[in-house]
Amino acid sequence: MNRHTVIIAAFSYIEEVYSKKMNIINRRAFLKLLSFCGLALVRRSEAAKIGYSAGKFPDRQTLSIYLDTLIPADITPSATELKIDELLTLKADRNRAYATLLTQGCNWLDQQARNRSQQSFKLLPENERIAIIASAESGDPRSLASRFYFASRNDAFFHYYAHPKSQTCLTNAGTPQPLGYPDHNKAPQENTTQCL
């Protein structure tokens, strides 16, 4: 709901109250009007505070490097090769709270990197990036860093392991759902892929 919609709804509500109550506004109607206006102002200031507007995620490179540190390429593709970063930013475009969390989390990663070596997170060597991510994982569960780490990791793993290209090392002929195991009636074969 944008600001203009809220204002129009508030004015139409006032007009309705005046027509029904013979130009007398009661306390309940007045409080509803204040809450409508307050909601519009809070939502606007919230968006301005984080500097985020739909469709413009602030630092996608930091998010991409972070995800590739969580899920690096080996014999399976990395997170960005499967476009997991795009899926997370798509979710952020639809969910303002998630966008705020990703924005503040990426800012936290950059701040931690600058505290360690005076450069941004995306320029750090992998071992230092891993150390920063490990501190977010082991930190206070109520902290921004921990909430960012667990929310983004869970979403990244969900999307990554749902992608068929992430399952190249599995010896089964396909996912068990919705059709079941297509080769259930055959004897197991020796794993010939180079997974380990």
Secondary structure, 3 states (H helix, E strand, C coil): CCHHHHHHHHHHHHHHHHHHCCCCCCHHHHHHHHHHHHHHHHHHHHHHHHCCECCECCCHHHHHHHHHHHCCCCCCCCCCCCCHHHHHHHHHHHCHHHHHHHHHHHHHHHHHHHHHHCCCHHHCCHHHHHHHHHHHHHCCCCCHHHHHHHHHHHHHHHHHHHCHHHHCCCCCCCCCCCCCCCCCCCCCCCCCCCCC
